[in-house]
Amino acid sequence: MMDSSEYSHELIPWVYDLVLWTLSVLVDLFFREVHPRGSWRVPRTAPVMFVAAPHANQFVDSLVLMRMIRTEAKRRVSNIIAAKSMGRKFIGFMAGVMGSISVGRALDMVKPAKGKVYFPDPDRDPLLIRGVDTDFEKEAQRGGLVVLPTLDGETANAEILEINGPEEIRLKKDFKSKNAMKQLTGNGTKFKLAPKVDQTKVYNQVFNRLEKGGCICIFPEGGSHDRTELLPLKAGVAIMALGSLAANPESNLKIVCCGMNYFHAHKFRSRAVVEFGAPIDVPRELVDMYRGGERREATRQLLEIIYNGLMAVTVQSPDYDTLMLIQAVRRLYKPKGKKLPLTKIIELNRRLAKGYEHYKNDPRIQDLKKSILDYNKQLWLLGVRDHQVEYARFSVPVVIGTLIYRLGKIALLFIGTLPGLFLFAPVFIASKMISIKKSREALAASTVKLQGRDVVATWKLLVSMAFAPLLYTTYTVALTIWTYKNRVQGYMPPWVPLWLVVMLGYMIFPTITFAALRIGEIGMDILKSMRPLVLCLNPTQANTFVKLRQSRENLSARVTELINTLGPEIYDDFDDARLVADPFKEGLIESPPATPRAGHSRDSSETFYPSPPRRTSTAHDHLPRNESFKNLGSLAVFSTRPPSRSRSRSNSASTTDLGGLSGGLKGLSTITGKDGLDEVSKKIRGAMQERGKERARRRSEGSWSFAGSGTSTPSAEGEEGKKEV
């Protein structure tokens, strides 16, 4: 029997904050944006168990979540980390100084066993396993696991209940999968065994942290993976919560489900949204059941509650193709010229996934699915993205002017990127090669991974952390020696001491690299926008491009109509609480919404999601945020974090004019009647409309003469998105 509590570390506040601040630089480097959603729900005082999923980015998940909790909720957490990971020198050291608790996992200790196993009578007794040339009495343990070989990406395992001899065991639960039944019938199959892991001391450490009012963070799937749906949750998360409350019923323990929602989790400069669910109070009857000996049933019920909580903050789909279909529907449903913040995109994806799962067999859905898949295939064949289809409506002179303008931008950005690209190229190459190698190793050793992408981001960061300081030291030493010998061919003034050269080297080289990284990011976005412009000038493909745009408009209308038809059947408040205004509702796109007159009620979707007025196309409309030079002015080059949420709230609260409500709403209002509340609602809606028209006016005044397509500027869209987030 294995003892999983080999590592135990106390959380030291100032060390935790220092290490987290240092590692947060990596988060800013790797991710373009990381936004919180619902962070106000996190309790500030009570003990909290943060339950996070999906575990799609190995060690990066914990770092992102710890940083978000510390920044938004001002709380420190102790992570539950695998003992195998704690065994790694750097990871183990960093996790230890941050107060992590290690836990042994049986599947990390799997070893090949001799002989083969088979079902003697699967119909009458599916729990009985027999072996050929096996020695269960020496190799197996009661409570351990029998692990079968991987077949079709699935690796089945089952817990051992009894050992009846060297060639016979009885399982606690039977194998459910068809692949396992196939392997265990006939001549049998080779197998592996995993020992039983004693988690008692781990639970005691968790109970101790929670009793002191601390926070625990756990990923209940048991390990990282790259699947599109949640893995079955491990019972440990429920046992920790129930055991803690059984020992101290008045601790007021809360469970907060956290959704780790990534846009291409393994890719450099991707985006993420961390969503916090409503705090869950463990029902008192479950705690009483746990105390009374009904631990299995209490654990099962609490796991179901936690699973439902995770489903509410994550986007789930049965496979990758379905996820891509949902993403395509969301892009078609979004009104033109409207940039949704990441938090709304995640919520919209979640609702679309739920709707698809509910109506996937409906003939209308099947027909629309076929049309969308054909549209996506056309995009792939042309090598363009959905948002670039709008380029097809430009005239030839505008396309030529835009193409020349962007070629000039790319040339300037390339010059700015070249020094840093040259200096940091060894790190880029090493991180790419090593991450691919580690991904293959993780895939070979895993029973749940599909492509091993969940370890790519972690190893890119680890390699960069190791190689970058070494590389900068090498460059600094070379610069110092060059200065010592001939003062850099006479360009270095004689009065500059060598110690100052060393300091300048450690400041200049990282600065050049980071500046090249940010400028190169903008250049890549512009480069990706060049192909559709070239297609517009190609006589053999221009007509296809125009037809594709027409096809998109038809698809968008069909998607919107179907969502508006089926949506109210799932959501009772569909029209009152819609995330996106109906882009095809009369008057919503063509002209700005009119201010409602007294006594006139407007639909809430029109009121709170006003659309910009129609205007002539400009040169950089409807492009990704970094495809415009205008973004450089607000980029602040070295600032990658989004604006402070608390600051934006206070500014908004202090500057908003509620449509003529003098002094705003007072804390103790005397409005109690329905008529009074209706009057306030009308004034608030009127004020929101005025603000929407003001934003649209500012966007129209800030237009340029050359760029892409669409109906609003990227910079204005970006600022609006930031405010909404």
CORSUL-V134686 format. One line per field, one symbol per residue. phi: phi as a letter, one per 40 degrees, with the letter a starting at -180 (. if undefined). burial: b if it has 9 or more other ideal C-beta (glycine too) atoms within 8 Angstrom, else e. A space follows every 50 residues. Layout:
phi=???
burial=???
This chain:
phi=.cbcbcbabccbdccdccccccccdcccccbcabbcagccccccbccbbc bbacccafccdcccccccccccbfbbbbccbcccccccdcccccccccgc bcbcbdccbcbcbcgbbaccacccbcccbbbbgbacccccbcgcbbbccc bfgbbcaacccbbcicbabbccbcccccccccccbgcgacabbbccbcbd ccccccdcccccgcbbbbbccgacabccbccdcccdcccccccccccacc cgcbbbcbccbbbgdcccgcbabbbbccdbccdccccccccchccccccc ccccccccccccbbbbacacccccccccccccccccgbcccdccccccdc ccccccccbcccdcccccdcccccccccdcccgbbdcccccccccccccc cccccccccccccccccddcccccddcdccccccccccccccccccbbcb bgccbccdccccccccccdccccccccccccccccafffgccdccccccc ccccccccccccccccccccccccccccccdcccccccdcbccccccccc ccccccccccccccccdcccbcbdccbccbcccbcdgcccacccccccgb bbccccccbcbcccaccbcbcfbddccbcdcccbcffcbbccdccccccc ccccbcbcfgccggcccbcccbcccccccccccccccccccccccccccc cccbcbibahbaccccccccccccc
burial=ebebbebebebeeebbbebbeebbebbbbbbeebbbbbbebbeeebbbbb bbbbbbbbbbbbbbbbbbbbebbebbbbbbbbbebbeeeebbebbbbbbb bbbbbbbbbbeebebbbbbeebeeeebbbbbbebebeebbbbebbbbbee beebbbbbbbbebeebbbbbbeeebeeebbbebbeeebbebbbbbbbbbe bbbebbbebbbeebbbbbbbbebbbbbbebbebeebbbbbbbbbbbeeee bebbbbbbbbbbeebbeeebbbbbbbbebbebeeebbebbeeeebeebbb bbbebbbebbbebbbebeeeebbbbbbbbbbbbbbbbbbbbbbbbbbbbb bbbbbbeebeeeeebbebbebbbebbebbeebebebbbbbbbebeeebbb bbbebbbebbeebbebbbbbbebbeebeebbbebbbebbbbbbeebbebe ebbbbbbbbbbbbbbebbeebbeebbeebbebbeeebbeeebeeeeeeee bbeebbeebbebbbbbbbbbbbbebbebbbbbbbbbbeeebbebbbebbe bbeebbbbbbbbbbebbbebeeebbeebebbbbbbeebbeebbeebeeee ebebbbbebbbbbeeebbbbbbbbbbbbebbeebbeeeeeeeeebeebee ebeeebebbebeeeeeeeeeeeeeebbeebebbbbbbbbbbbbebbebbb ebbbebbbbbbbbbbbbbbbbbeeb
